[in-house]
Amino acid sequence: GAGVSQSPSNKVTEKGKDVELRCDPISGHTALYWYRQSLGQGLEFLIYFQGNSAPDKSGLPSDRFSAERTGGSVSTLTIQRTQQEDSAVYLCASSHFTDTQYFGPGTRLTVL
Amino acid sequence: GEDVEQSLFLSVREGDSSVINCTYTDSSSTYLYWYKQEPGAGLQLLTYIFSNMDMKQDQRLTVLLNKKDKHLSLRIADTQTGDSAIYFCAEKSGGSSNTGKLIFGQGTTLQVKP
């Protein structure tokens, strides 16, 4: 079946602009995760959604970052007033409950 | 806190075995994973091992887990040039929150020379 998809694959933006990154999880998966991969910090957990439960936002680096998951499926990660340090690859993963996570191809964000 | 450590680079000749090592600190980890990342791509699940096992074999891949020493290794037999990539070790966070979030190592770049 189809895997996790993410869009756009690449996003270049100017400092101070807002960006939205989209993730389509594997159909039927209850859990959705966002991670960030950057040169200085490696792979970091950002946020976790599980069904209709309140999300675990403990990994979000600042209040400029937010995410939502509509209808228990598609998720959007929003970064407001982007900064150069936000440049990274943003990876989405989904799983059935807390089973094995399957990753999408990522969105490479470049903030100029 | 939770931490996962890997060596950063490994170079082998085609046909040799590769062994990538990883250490972790969270004794409540339930599952440990190996993911592969090729240039410009996402993370591809290679294999995983449950914490009550000490070995798992899957075709050319062998995972060894020493829970006492919190040491995990991935052995790739008959390494091919197509195995050149970055390999990430990850532990599934245990603890009371039980979100299943993964804690990743820094990644080991495997270079396979023909």
Backbone of each chain as ProteinMPNN parsed JSONL, in Angstrom:
{"seq_chain_A": "GAGVSQSPSNKVTEKGKDVELRCDPISGHTALYWYRQSLGQGLEFLIYFQGNSAPDKSGLPSDRFSAERTGGSVSTLTIQRTQQEDSAVYLCASSHFTDTQYFGPGTRLTVL", "coords_chain_A": {"N_chain_A": [[0.814, -1.198, 0.0], [0.193, 2.406, -0.038], [2.767, 4.537, 1.172], [3.936, 6.794, 3.764], [3.353, 10.121, 2.915], [4.71, 13.334, 2.1], [4.474, 16.866, 1.752], [5.46, 20.205, 0.765], [8.235, 18.758, -1.13], [10.497, 20.237, -1.103], [11.13, 23.431, 0.311], [11.655, 26.783, 0.054], [12.075, 29.714, 1.809], [11.66, 33.106, 2.97], [13.241, 34.706, 5.703], [11.18, 35.327, 8.484], [8.766, 34.797, 7.271], [5.755, 32.749, 7.247], [5.387, 29.166, 7.218], [3.874, 26.161, 5.96], [3.804, 22.726, 6.425], [3.016, 19.567, 5.126], [1.647, 16.364, 6.002], [0.745, 13.137, 5.006], [-0.38, 10.356, 6.483], [0.117, 6.729, 6.67], [-2.685, 4.916, 5.669], [-5.095, 4.188, 8.112], [-3.311, 4.118, 10.205], [-2.907, 5.018, 13.572], [-1.274, 6.706, 14.998], [0.802, 9.62, 14.693], [3.814, 11.221, 14.019], [6.068, 13.994, 14.221], [9.34, 14.826, 13.301], [12.524, 16.501, 13.401], [15.335, 16.999, 11.371], [18.476, 18.143, 11.579], [21.7, 19.617, 10.875], [23.21, 20.353, 13.114], [21.839, 19.32, 15.297], [20.99, 16.732, 14.867], [18.553, 14.104, 14.718], [15.476, 15.02, 15.921], [12.702, 14.639, 18.067], [9.54, 16.165, 17.635], [6.605, 16.448, 17.865], [3.689, 14.527, 18.76], [0.842, 12.718, 17.79], [-1.974, 10.866, 18.782], [-4.645, 9.15, 17.855], [-7.627, 10.561, 19.004], [-6.611, 11.774, 21.187], [-5.068, 14.284, 23.328], [-2.348, 16.011, 21.862], [1.18, 15.253, 22.251], [3.273, 17.718, 22.821], [5.821, 18.119, 23.578], [8.319, 18.279, 22.35], [8.452, 20.497, 20.711], [10.291, 23.284, 19.628], [9.841, 26.028, 20.072], [7.289, 28.558, 20.63], [6.627, 29.334, 18.133], [6.201, 27.212, 16.595], [3.699, 24.964, 15.598], [1.216, 22.383, 15.365], [-1.334, 20.506, 13.744], [-3.795, 17.934, 13.508], [-6.058, 16.792, 11.374], [-9.188, 15.224, 11.48], [-8.093, 12.865, 12.341], [-6.21, 12.059, 10.521], [-4.58, 13.491, 8.091], [-1.839, 15.702, 8.717], [-0.669, 18.964, 9.597], [2.2, 20.868, 9.923], [3.062, 23.906, 11.226], [5.149, 26.683, 10.921], [5.749, 29.701, 12.261], [6.851, 32.994, 11.462], [9.505, 32.413, 10.405], [12.9, 31.499, 11.129], [16.439, 31.511, 10.459], [17.643, 29.373, 11.76], [15.68, 27.488, 11.691], [15.954, 26.071, 9.423], [16.067, 22.915, 8.038], [15.49, 19.356, 7.655], [12.27, 18.198, 7.716], [10.65, 15.545, 9.073], [8.07, 13.186, 8.841], [6.298, 10.616, 10.502], [4.357, 7.602, 10.751], [2.375, 5.286, 12.667], [0.859, 2.217, 13.799], [-0.883, 2.586, 16.587], [1.547, 2.536, 19.079], [3.378, 1.125, 17.652], [5.844, 0.0, 15.238], [7.405, 2.68, 13.534], [6.897, 4.303, 10.45], [8.482, 6.166, 8.012], [8.086, 9.236, 6.137], [9.305, 10.856, 3.07], [10.267, 13.323, 3.784], [10.433, 16.94, 4.209], [12.444, 19.389, 2.924], [13.414, 22.282, 4.365], [14.43, 25.52, 3.718], [15.541, 28.467, 5.014], [16.026, 31.679, 4.094]], "CA_chain_A": [[0.0, 0.0, 0.0], [0.923, 3.659, -0.08], [3.503, 4.877, 2.376], [3.739, 8.147, 4.262], [3.762, 11.128, 1.935], [4.891, 14.671, 2.64], [4.583, 17.917, 0.736], [6.253, 19.969, -0.436], [9.496, 18.055, -0.866], [11.443, 21.312, -0.812], [10.503, 24.726, 0.528], [12.588, 27.872, 0.33], [11.294, 30.851, 2.262], [12.444, 34.205, 3.523], [13.149, 34.894, 7.155], [10.017, 36.075, 8.919], [7.523, 34.292, 6.659], [5.172, 31.528, 7.808], [5.346, 28.036, 6.293], [3.053, 25.009, 6.345], [4.301, 21.465, 5.894], [1.9, 18.62, 5.189], [1.969, 14.937, 6.089], [-0.328, 12.167, 4.846], [0.134, 9.109, 7.062], [-0.386, 5.478, 6.118], [-4.098, 4.769, 5.981], [-5.385, 3.293, 9.231], [-2.39, 4.321, 11.323], [-3.528, 5.882, 14.585], [-0.291, 7.649, 15.546], [1.565, 10.42, 13.741], [4.928, 11.909, 14.675], [6.937, 14.897, 13.47], [10.73, 14.931, 13.748], [13.33, 17.457, 12.644], [16.714, 16.548, 11.18], [19.332, 19.265, 11.238], [23.115, 19.265, 10.97], [23.744, 20.537, 14.451], [21.052, 18.66, 16.36], [20.599, 15.365, 14.528], [17.123, 13.825, 14.579], [14.807, 15.368, 17.177], [11.244, 14.53, 18.153], [8.837, 17.447, 17.774], [5.233, 16.349, 18.349], [3.075, 13.206, 18.599], [-0.613, 12.628, 17.829], [-2.477, 9.485, 18.886], [-6.101, 9.171, 17.783], [-8.266, 11.816, 19.406], [-6.01, 12.255, 22.439], [-4.298, 15.528, 23.254], [-1.005, 15.722, 21.351], [2.374, 15.476, 23.072], [3.993, 18.797, 22.134], [6.999, 18.39, 24.407], [9.528, 18.5, 21.577], [8.41, 21.716, 19.902], [11.371, 24.124, 20.141], [9.379, 27.357, 20.482], [5.852, 28.742, 20.366], [6.411, 29.618, 16.707], [5.881, 25.92, 15.983], [2.439, 24.356, 15.993], [0.79, 21.334, 14.443], [-2.665, 19.971, 13.954], [-4.108, 16.722, 12.757], [-7.489, 16.886, 11.111], [-9.913, 13.977, 11.211], [-7.272, 11.707, 12.676], [-5.421, 11.614, 9.374], [-3.565, 14.433, 7.604], [-1.312, 16.654, 9.697], [0.057, 20.137, 9.096], [3.126, 21.519, 10.844], [3.177, 25.313, 10.859], [6.216, 27.454, 11.562], [5.479, 31.129, 12.072], [8.007, 33.923, 11.549], [10.659, 31.511, 10.294], [14.259, 31.962, 11.39], [17.425, 30.708, 9.728], [17.903, 28.129, 12.495], [14.603, 26.531, 11.405], [16.346, 25.313, 8.23], [16.24, 21.514, 8.415], [14.563, 18.445, 7.005], [11.176, 17.858, 8.632], [10.232, 14.181, 8.765], [6.827, 12.725, 9.443], [6.208, 9.157, 10.6], [3.097, 7.132, 11.309], [2.412, 3.921, 13.194], [-0.379, 1.696, 14.387], [-0.651, 2.855, 18.003], [2.964, 2.89, 19.257], [4.198, 0.12, 16.982], [6.929, 0.474, 14.389], [7.137, 3.914, 12.807], [7.302, 4.362, 9.049], [8.776, 7.573, 7.733], [7.941, 9.822, 4.818], [10.562, 11.292, 2.457], [10.727, 14.566, 4.39], [10.4, 18.248, 3.539], [13.656, 20.168, 3.2], [13.083, 23.703, 4.525], [15.565, 26.442, 3.716], [15.134, 29.836, 5.358], [17.081, 32.597, 3.633]], "C_chain_A": [[0.848, 1.247, 0.0], [1.605, 3.9, 1.249], [3.12, 6.253, 2.867], [4.185, 9.128, 3.179], [3.822, 12.494, 2.608], [4.983, 15.669, 1.495], [4.743, 19.269, 1.421], [7.512, 19.18, -0.12], [10.59, 19.055, -0.515], [10.683, 22.604, -0.635], [11.596, 25.734, 0.854], [11.748, 29.088, 0.699], [12.223, 31.935, 2.798], [12.218, 34.296, 5.017], [11.939, 35.757, 7.484], [8.697, 35.603, 8.329], [7.038, 33.052, 7.414], [5.211, 30.421, 6.756], [4.453, 26.943, 6.862], [3.59, 23.775, 5.648], [3.218, 20.416, 6.133], [2.398, 17.182, 5.252], [0.693, 14.126, 5.92], [0.166, 10.816, 5.366], [-0.385, 7.891, 6.304], [-1.827, 5.292, 6.592], [-4.297, 3.771, 7.118], [-4.436, 3.445, 10.406], [-2.984, 5.343, 12.287], [-2.581, 6.977, 15.067], [0.457, 8.357, 14.435], [2.598, 11.227, 14.526], [5.552, 12.892, 13.694], [8.307, 14.907, 14.14], [11.422, 15.979, 12.883], [14.748, 16.914, 12.558], [17.546, 17.736, 10.732], [20.771, 18.893, 11.518], [23.61, 19.335, 12.404], [23.089, 19.665, 15.513], [20.68, 17.221, 16.04], [19.101, 15.258, 14.363], [16.434, 14.068, 15.914], [13.313, 15.184, 17.037], [10.628, 15.914, 18.34], [7.481, 17.28, 18.453], [4.657, 14.992, 17.974], [1.57, 13.334, 18.736], [-0.986, 11.152, 17.935], [-3.998, 9.569, 18.924], [-6.654, 10.541, 18.107], [-7.694, 12.386, 20.701], [-5.292, 13.572, 22.228], [-2.886, 15.216, 22.778], [0.07, 15.959, 22.403], [3.243, 16.484, 22.321], [5.351, 19.059, 22.771], [8.271, 18.67, 23.615], [9.538, 19.768, 20.74], [9.394, 22.726, 20.477], [10.945, 25.517, 20.585], [7.902, 27.483, 20.156], [5.588, 29.193, 18.933], [5.994, 28.348, 15.958], [4.528, 25.438, 16.505], [2.097, 23.283, 14.975], [-0.632, 20.948, 14.769], [-2.839, 18.727, 13.101], [-5.615, 16.685, 12.598], [-8.069, 15.51, 10.827], [-9.099, 12.74, 11.493], [-6.414, 11.226, 11.542], [-4.323, 12.618, 9.043], [-3.128, 15.383, 8.71], [-0.59, 17.789, 8.986], [0.924, 20.679, 10.216], [3.316, 22.944, 10.351], [4.305, 25.957, 11.639], [5.956, 28.915, 11.238], [6.792, 31.908, 12.191], [9.323, 33.132, 11.5], [11.984, 32.234, 10.52], [15.233, 31.048, 10.641], [17.712, 29.39, 10.442], [16.787, 27.098, 12.326], [14.927, 25.69, 10.17], [16.718, 23.886, 8.642], [15.387, 20.664, 7.484], [13.525, 18.034, 8.053], [10.585, 16.528, 8.181], [8.959, 13.848, 9.524], [6.863, 11.2, 9.474], [4.829, 8.795, 11.116], [3.257, 5.689, 11.774], [1.017, 3.516, 13.648], [-0.174, 1.715, 15.895], [0.833, 3.191, 18.189], [3.868, 1.8, 18.685], [5.256, 0.783, 16.099], [6.524, 1.698, 13.57], [7.703, 3.838, 11.39], [7.368, 5.828, 8.647], [8.442, 7.965, 6.289], [9.288, 10.312, 4.309], [11.089, 12.605, 3.025], [10.46, 15.795, 3.538], [11.662, 18.993, 3.934], [13.283, 21.636, 3.216], [14.362, 24.514, 4.581], [15.027, 27.844, 3.973], [16.285, 30.778, 5.02], [17.154, 33.856, 4.492]], "O_chain_A": [[2.076, 1.172, 0.033], [1.102, 3.523, 2.307], [2.109, 6.817, 2.447], [5.261, 8.98, 2.599], [3.086, 12.773, 3.555], [5.496, 15.364, 0.419], [4.231, 19.473, 2.522], [7.82, 18.958, 1.05], [11.493, 18.76, 0.269], [9.705, 22.857, -1.338], [12.36, 25.561, 1.803], [10.816, 29.447, -0.021], [13.407, 31.703, 3.044], [11.135, 33.998, 5.52], [11.702, 36.785, 6.849], [7.629, 35.964, 8.824], [7.803, 32.397, 8.121], [5.086, 30.686, 5.56], [4.294, 26.815, 8.076], [3.806, 23.773, 4.436], [2.589, 20.378, 7.19], [3.411, 16.825, 4.652], [-0.31, 14.377, 6.588], [1.037, 10.199, 4.753], [-1.222, 8.013, 5.409], [-2.138, 5.487, 7.767], [-3.753, 2.666, 7.101], [-4.723, 2.952, 11.497], [-3.494, 6.386, 11.878], [-3.022, 8.044, 15.493], [0.716, 7.785, 13.376], [2.292, 11.831, 15.554], [5.564, 12.655, 12.486], [8.424, 14.984, 15.363], [10.968, 16.301, 11.784], [15.299, 16.429, 13.546], [17.348, 18.271, 9.641], [21.047, 17.977, 12.293], [24.353, 18.461, 12.851], [23.717, 19.316, 16.512], [20.097, 16.546, 16.888], [18.448, 16.204, 13.92], [16.748, 13.421, 16.913], [12.727, 15.53, 16.011], [11.136, 16.731, 19.108], [7.225, 17.89, 19.491], [5.08, 14.379, 16.994], [1.071, 13.969, 19.664], [-0.398, 10.3, 17.269], [-4.572, 10.011, 19.919], [-6.214, 11.552, 17.56], [-8.219, 13.356, 21.247], [-4.95, 13.936, 21.104], [-2.283, 14.249, 23.244], [-0.105, 16.758, 23.323], [3.869, 16.15, 21.315], [5.962, 20.101, 22.533], [9.214, 19.244, 24.159], [10.552, 20.079, 20.115], [9.356, 23.009, 21.674], [11.63, 26.132, 21.403], [7.329, 26.622, 19.488], [4.435, 29.412, 18.561], [5.498, 28.411, 14.833], [4.254, 25.5, 17.703], [2.622, 23.275, 13.861], [-1.079, 21.047, 15.911], [-2.13, 18.507, 12.119], [-6.352, 16.561, 13.575], [-7.521, 14.735, 10.043], [-9.378, 11.673, 10.945], [-5.927, 10.096, 11.577], [-3.254, 12.594, 9.651], [-3.936, 15.813, 9.532], [0.012, 17.607, 7.928], [0.445, 20.92, 11.325], [3.686, 23.166, 9.198], [4.409, 25.801, 12.855], [5.944, 29.31, 10.072], [7.705, 31.524, 12.922], [10.133, 33.181, 12.426], [12.159, 33.398, 10.16], [14.874, 29.94, 10.242], [17.999, 28.388, 9.787], [16.929, 25.958, 12.767], [14.245, 24.701, 9.901], [17.583, 23.684, 9.494], [14.658, 21.182, 6.638], [13.875, 17.579, 9.142], [10.086, 16.399, 7.063], [8.803, 14.19, 10.697], [7.402, 10.57, 8.564], [4.2, 9.576, 11.831], [4.155, 4.971, 11.332], [0.133, 4.347, 13.85], [0.624, 0.94, 16.423], [1.333, 4.076, 17.494], [4.978, 1.58, 19.17], [5.517, 1.981, 16.214], [5.439, 1.741, 12.99], [8.822, 3.377, 11.167], [6.453, 6.611, 8.9], [8.505, 7.153, 5.367], [10.296, 10.207, 5.008], [12.239, 12.966, 2.775], [10.286, 15.71, 2.322], [11.928, 19.207, 5.117], [12.878, 22.183, 2.19], [15.258, 24.239, 5.378], [14.17, 28.34, 3.242], [17.372, 30.683, 5.588], [17.985, 34.729, 4.24]]}, "seq_chain_B": "GEDVEQSLFLSVREGDSSVINCTYTDSSSTYLYWYKQEPGAGLQLLTYIFSNMDMKQDQRLTVLLNKKDKHLSLRIADTQTGDSAIYFCAEKSGGSSNTGKLIFGQGTTLQVKP", "coords_chain_B": {"N_chain_B": [[19.309, 11.533, 31.35], [17.631, 10.308, 28.381], [19.736, 8.896, 25.921], [21.475, 8.231, 22.918], [24.214, 6.783, 21.375], [26.471, 6.678, 18.633], [29.178, 5.591, 16.542], [30.634, 7.729, 14.063], [31.484, 7.176, 11.467], [32.176, 4.625, 9.07], [34.2, 2.61, 7.075], [34.333, 0.174, 4.573], [35.345, -2.629, 2.533], [33.845, -3.774, -0.483], [31.971, -6.742, -0.216], [33.033, -7.468, 2.223], [32.186, -7.839, 5.761], [30.169, -5.557, 7.597], [30.084, -3.836, 10.658], [28.107, -2.028, 12.723], [27.959, -0.049, 15.549], [26.175, 0.763, 18.597], [25.23, 2.547, 21.488], [23.044, 2.896, 24.292], [21.039, 4.604, 26.771], [18.624, 4.382, 28.117], [17.118, 2.279, 30.23], [14.566, 1.361, 30.199], [13.788, 0.982, 27.653], [11.843, -0.497, 25.103], [11.797, -1.437, 22.479], [14.319, -1.577, 19.964], [15.722, -0.012, 17.144], [16.896, -0.124, 13.739], [17.479, 2.15, 11.232], [17.833, 3.135, 7.81], [19.273, 5.67, 5.821], [19.359, 7.027, 2.721], [21.039, 9.339, 0.481], [19.246, 12.377, 0.345], [16.833, 11.188, 0.92], [14.105, 9.816, 2.932], [13.796, 8.043, 6.079], [14.412, 4.638, 6.081], [13.029, 1.759, 7.367], [15.03, -0.793, 8.607], [15.387, -3.035, 10.359], [14.362, -4.386, 13.553], [14.523, -4.969, 17.11], [13.222, -6.643, 19.881], [13.367, -5.872, 23.34], [13.725, -8.068, 24.99], [15.066, -9.939, 23.617], [18.16, -11.334, 22.377], [19.344, -11.602, 19.948], [18.74, -11.151, 16.475], [18.094, -12.268, 13.237], [18.011, -11.382, 9.828], [18.013, -12.108, 6.722], [20.753, -10.684, 5.209], [21.274, -9.213, 7.422], [22.187, -8.945, 10.817], [21.237, -8.469, 14.083], [22.505, -7.699, 17.219], [21.938, -7.649, 20.656], [22.975, -6.482, 23.718], [21.744, -6.304, 26.638], [22.504, -5.826, 29.22], [24.835, -4.297, 29.03], [23.771, -2.297, 27.559], [24.108, -2.17, 24.752], [24.003, -2.21, 21.292], [24.23, -3.77, 18.126], [24.639, -3.758, 14.559], [25.093, -5.987, 12.053], [26.136, -6.282, 8.768], [26.238, -8.58, 6.345], [28.413, -9.53, 3.616], [28.774, -6.941, 2.35], [27.548, -4.51, 0.092], [27.967, -2.052, -2.576], [25.609, -0.658, -2.783], [24.778, -0.564, -0.205], [25.874, 1.632, 0.92], [25.266, 4.363, 2.918], [23.583, 6.32, 5.469], [23.277, 5.08, 8.698], [20.976, 4.749, 11.23], [20.601, 4.239, 14.64], [17.987, 3.652, 16.925], [16.083, 4.133, 19.882], [13.03, 3.128, 21.324], [11.292, 5.228, 23.301], [10.756, 4.496, 26.679], [9.309, 4.758, 29.752], [6.876, 6.786, 31.593], [5.176, 8.277, 29.97], [4.85, 7.004, 27.564], [4.688, 7.541, 24.761], [5.878, 6.453, 22.621], [7.798, 7.738, 21.196], [10.786, 8.101, 19.259], [14.213, 7.944, 20.099], [17.06, 9.006, 18.643], [20.337, 7.991, 17.521], [23.348, 9.674, 16.366], [23.847, 8.845, 13.851], [25.566, 6.679, 11.609], [27.811, 6.927, 9.051], [28.164, 4.814, 6.409], [30.6, 3.785, 4.275], [31.163, 2.119, 1.334], [33.665, 0.615, -0.38], [34.524, -0.197, -3.723]], "CA_chain_B": [[18.218, 11.427, 30.394], [17.799, 9.324, 27.311], [20.787, 9.259, 24.988], [21.912, 7.149, 22.05], [25.501, 7.153, 20.796], [26.991, 5.842, 17.551], [30.354, 6.114, 15.863], [30.137, 8.549, 12.965], [31.909, 6.785, 10.126], [32.744, 3.288, 8.885], [34.536, 2.339, 5.681], [34.63, -1.241, 4.36], [35.471, -3.053, 1.13], [32.725, -4.571, -0.993], [32.108, -8.166, 0.081], [33.356, -7.636, 3.64], [31.094, -7.586, 6.7], [30.177, -4.265, 8.29], [29.469, -3.872, 11.989], [27.821, -0.683, 13.225], [27.671, -0.173, 16.974], [25.316, 1.774, 19.187], [24.958, 2.384, 22.91], [21.892, 3.682, 24.709], [21.045, 4.763, 28.224], [17.312, 4.181, 28.742], [16.95, 0.863, 30.534], [13.167, 0.967, 30.007], [13.509, 0.842, 26.214], [11.157, -1.745, 24.771], [12.253, -1.845, 21.161], [15.439, -0.84, 19.385], [15.529, -0.031, 15.7], [17.899, 0.358, 12.793], [16.956, 2.777, 10.027], [18.827, 3.481, 6.788], [18.925, 6.87, 5.083], [20.155, 7.312, 1.533], [21.072, 10.79, 0.243], [18.029, 13.042, -0.098], [15.653, 10.355, 1.16], [13.681, 9.675, 4.317], [14.35, 6.916, 6.83], [13.864, 3.336, 5.713], [13.188, 0.779, 8.436], [15.777, -1.994, 8.226], [15.061, -4.119, 11.26], [14.202, -3.969, 14.932], [14.642, -6.071, 18.049], [12.545, -6.44, 21.147], [14.407, -5.788, 24.364], [13.976, -9.324, 25.691], [15.815, -10.802, 22.705], [19.56, -10.943, 22.281], [19.797, -11.649, 18.569], [17.734, -11.301, 15.432], [18.728, -12.34, 11.921], [17.085, -11.147, 8.727], [18.815, -12.187, 5.494], [22.151, -10.287, 5.427], [21.359, -8.373, 8.614], [22.132, -9.57, 12.134], [21.223, -7.513, 15.179], [22.869, -8.25, 18.518], [21.586, -6.765, 21.755], [23.487, -6.789, 25.05], [20.918, -5.408, 27.447], [23.25, -5.495, 30.441], [25.749, -3.216, 28.683], [23.005, -1.339, 26.736], [24.87, -2.107, 23.519], [23.291, -2.769, 20.129], [25.044, -3.73, 16.915], [24.053, -4.202, 13.287], [26.089, -6.576, 11.161], [25.698, -6.473, 7.386], [27.128, -9.541, 5.686], [28.617, -9.352, 2.173], [28.373, -5.554, 2.113], [27.537, -4.093, -1.302], [28.047, -0.597, -2.738], [24.27, -0.141, -2.532], [24.578, -0.412, 1.241], [26.419, 2.926, 1.34], [24.17, 5.195, 3.42], [23.707, 6.623, 6.898], [22.497, 4.128, 9.486], [20.576, 5.31, 12.514], [20.108, 3.418, 15.729], [16.976, 4.402, 17.666], [15.375, 3.395, 20.922], [11.68, 3.604, 21.591], [11.285, 5.731, 24.661], [9.84, 3.827, 27.597], [8.858, 5.816, 30.63], [5.451, 6.837, 31.929], [4.341, 8.919, 28.95], [4.576, 5.953, 26.585], [4.282, 8.059, 23.462], [6.544, 5.685, 21.576], [8.719, 8.552, 20.413], [12.09, 7.492, 19.058], [15.426, 8.702, 20.391], [17.998, 8.568, 17.617], [21.75, 8.296, 17.542], [23.771, 10.703, 15.406], [23.962, 8.227, 12.532], [26.88, 6.208, 11.161], [27.94, 6.909, 7.59], [28.845, 3.626, 5.909], [31.173, 3.941, 2.937], [31.571, 0.82, 0.801], [34.583, 0.816, -1.503], [34.483, -1.338, -4.642]], "C_chain_B": [[18.505, 10.399, 29.341], [18.855, 9.813, 26.323], [21.174, 8.023, 24.2], [23.181, 7.613, 21.343], [25.918, 6.148, 19.727], [28.32, 6.435, 17.086], [29.886, 6.751, 14.559], [30.435, 7.988, 11.582], [32.487, 5.39, 10.13], [33.003, 3.089, 7.408], [34.923, 0.87, 5.552], [34.793, -1.484, 2.867], [34.243, -3.879, 0.767], [32.993, -6.055, -0.722], [32.462, -8.45, 1.529], [32.085, -7.508, 4.478], [31.281, -6.202, 7.318], [29.526, -4.465, 9.649], [29.342, -2.431, 12.489], [27.338, -0.815, 14.661], [26.885, 1.011, 17.513], [25.209, 1.498, 20.682], [23.81, 3.308, 23.293], [21.842, 3.709, 26.23], [19.728, 4.384, 28.883], [17.057, 2.696, 28.984], [15.503, 0.398, 30.347], [12.797, 0.855, 28.532], [12.873, -0.509, 25.931], [11.63, -2.309, 23.445], [13.425, -0.978, 20.73], [15.426, -1.068, 17.884], [16.812, 0.35, 14.965], [17.171, 0.888, 11.56], [18.112, 3.127, 9.11], [18.352, 4.731, 6.067], [19.894, 7.066, 3.932], [20.076, 8.812, 1.241], [19.746, 11.332, -0.284], [16.753, 12.268, 0.165], [15.288, 10.353, 2.638], [14.336, 8.475, 4.96], [13.623, 5.63, 6.43], [14.103, 2.364, 6.862], [13.941, -0.437, 7.903], [15.342, -3.191, 9.06], [14.88, -3.551, 12.657], [14.317, -5.2, 15.821], [13.93, -5.705, 19.334], [13.567, -6.58, 22.269], [14.642, -7.082, 25.131], [14.667, -10.362, 24.807], [17.281, -10.405, 22.747], [20.101, -11.012, 20.859], [18.596, -11.762, 17.637], [18.462, -11.303, 14.095], [17.669, -12.181, 10.848], [17.919, -11.031, 7.464], [20.248, -11.755, 5.799], [22.364, -9.499, 6.719], [21.286, -9.223, 9.877], [22.198, -8.468, 13.179], [21.571, -8.251, 16.464], [22.557, -7.215, 19.586], [22.181, -7.303, 23.056], [22.795, -5.827, 25.999], [21.648, -4.961, 28.703], [24.161, -4.293, 30.185], [25.06, -2.115, 27.875], [23.767, -1.082, 25.429], [24.131, -2.869, 22.425], [24.241, -2.724, 18.939], [24.248, -4.25, 15.722], [25.188, -4.728, 12.427], [25.45, -6.774, 9.794], [26.71, -7.401, 6.736], [27.244, -9.213, 4.203], [28.175, -7.948, 1.732], [28.545, -5.173, 0.642], [27.601, -2.569, -1.4], [26.684, 0.052, -2.498], [23.931, -0.006, -1.06], [25.151, 0.897, 1.755], [25.267, 3.868, 1.69], [24.512, 5.611, 4.847], [22.77, 5.685, 7.65], [22.24, 4.723, 10.875], [20.08, 4.212, 13.439], [19.067, 4.268, 16.465], [16.374, 3.521, 18.743], [13.986, 4.0, 21.068], [11.639, 3.975, 23.063], [10.292, 4.957, 25.516], [9.229, 4.884, 28.478], [7.338, 5.87, 30.744], [4.6, 7.431, 30.808], [3.964, 7.947, 27.842], [4.041, 6.488, 25.256], [4.856, 7.227, 22.335], [7.491, 6.516, 20.748], [10.081, 7.877, 20.368], [13.191, 8.486, 19.44], [16.504, 8.147, 19.473], [19.443, 8.847, 18.005], [22.073, 9.297, 16.435], [23.862, 10.151, 13.993], [25.396, 7.85, 12.217], [26.885, 6.192, 9.642], [28.767, 5.704, 7.188], [29.3, 3.886, 4.488], [31.661, 2.573, 2.48], [32.415, 1.052, -0.435], [34.567, -0.421, -2.393], [35.794, -2.105, -4.662]], "O_chain_B": [[19.513, 9.695, 29.403], [18.87, 10.982, 25.936], [21.2, 6.912, 24.731], [23.219, 8.706, 20.779], [25.746, 4.939, 19.885], [28.554, 7.636, 17.222], [28.856, 6.358, 14.01], [29.721, 8.289, 10.625], [33.196, 5.001, 11.058], [32.137, 3.362, 6.577], [35.742, 0.371, 6.325], [34.424, -0.646, 2.044], [33.68, -4.587, 1.602], [34.091, -6.556, -0.964], [32.221, -9.553, 2.019], [31.034, -7.116, 3.969], [32.404, -5.744, 7.53], [28.533, -5.181, 9.771], [30.333, -1.72, 12.654], [26.427, -1.589, 14.955], [26.925, 2.111, 16.961], [25.108, 0.343, 21.095], [23.626, 4.368, 22.695], [22.523, 2.929, 26.895], [19.701, 4.094, 30.079], [16.808, 1.944, 28.042], [15.231, -0.803, 30.336], [11.63, 0.655, 28.196], [13.308, -1.536, 26.453], [11.838, -3.515, 23.309], [13.513, 0.197, 21.084], [15.156, -2.172, 17.411], [17.679, 1.045, 15.495], [16.371, 0.192, 10.935], [19.227, 3.384, 9.564], [17.172, 4.851, 5.737], [21.094, 7.246, 4.136], [19.152, 9.484, 1.7], [19.191, 10.803, -1.248], [15.69, 12.654, -0.321], [16.05, 10.821, 3.484], [15.322, 7.948, 4.446], [12.395, 5.555, 6.443], [15.242, 2.164, 7.284], [13.558, -1.033, 6.896], [14.974, -4.234, 8.521], [15.199, -2.391, 12.917], [14.219, -6.332, 15.347], [14.034, -4.575, 19.812], [14.53, -7.337, 22.142], [15.637, -7.203, 25.845], [14.831, -11.517, 25.2], [17.614, -9.277, 23.11], [21.202, -10.53, 20.593], [17.583, -12.38, 17.964], [19.326, -10.464, 13.841], [16.582, -12.754, 10.93], [18.47, -9.969, 7.174], [20.911, -12.419, 6.596], [23.494, -9.159, 7.068], [20.437, -10.106, 9.997], [23.105, -7.635, 13.162], [21.001, -9.301, 16.761], [22.88, -6.037, 19.431], [21.918, -8.442, 23.445], [23.208, -4.677, 26.145], [21.437, -3.851, 29.192], [24.252, -3.385, 31.012], [25.686, -1.109, 27.541], [24.032, 0.061, 25.057], [23.698, -4.006, 22.611], [24.974, -1.751, 18.763], [23.327, -5.056, 15.857], [26.13, -4.001, 12.111], [24.37, -7.352, 9.674], [27.884, -7.061, 6.592], [26.309, -8.688, 3.598], [27.319, -7.795, 0.861], [29.567, -5.481, 0.028], [27.325, -1.871, -0.424], [26.618, 1.198, -2.054], [22.918, 0.595, -0.702], [24.936, 1.243, 2.917], [24.4, 4.135, 0.858], [25.585, 5.297, 5.363], [21.609, 5.52, 7.276], [23.16, 5.137, 11.581], [19.255, 3.377, 13.068], [19.25, 5.477, 16.612], [16.178, 2.321, 18.548], [13.795, 5.211, 20.952], [11.91, 3.158, 23.943], [9.135, 4.78, 25.135], [8.665, 5.847, 27.958], [6.616, 5.116, 30.092], [3.414, 7.114, 30.707], [2.889, 8.053, 27.251], [3.076, 5.963, 24.7], [4.368, 7.29, 21.207], [7.952, 6.064, 19.7], [10.481, 7.179, 21.3], [13.115, 9.68, 19.149], [16.821, 6.958, 19.521], [19.738, 9.807, 18.718], [21.198, 9.711, 15.674], [23.947, 10.918, 13.034], [26.327, 8.598, 12.515], [26.062, 5.522, 9.019], [29.929, 5.581, 7.574], [28.49, 4.171, 3.606], [32.475, 1.941, 3.153], [31.944, 1.618, -1.422], [34.593, -1.549, -1.902], [35.921, -3.093, -5.386]]}, "name": "protein", "num_of_chains": 2, "seq": "GAGVSQSPSNKVTEKGKDVELRCDPISGHTALYWYRQSLGQGLEFLIYFQGNSAPDKSGLPSDRFSAERTGGSVSTLTIQRTQQEDSAVYLCASSHFTDTQYFGPGTRLTVLGEDVEQSLFLSVREGDSSVINCTYTDSSSTYLYWYKQEPGAGLQLLTYIFSNMDMKQDQRLTVLLNKKDKHLSLRIADTQTGDSAIYFCAEKSGGSSNTGKLIFGQGTTLQVKP"}
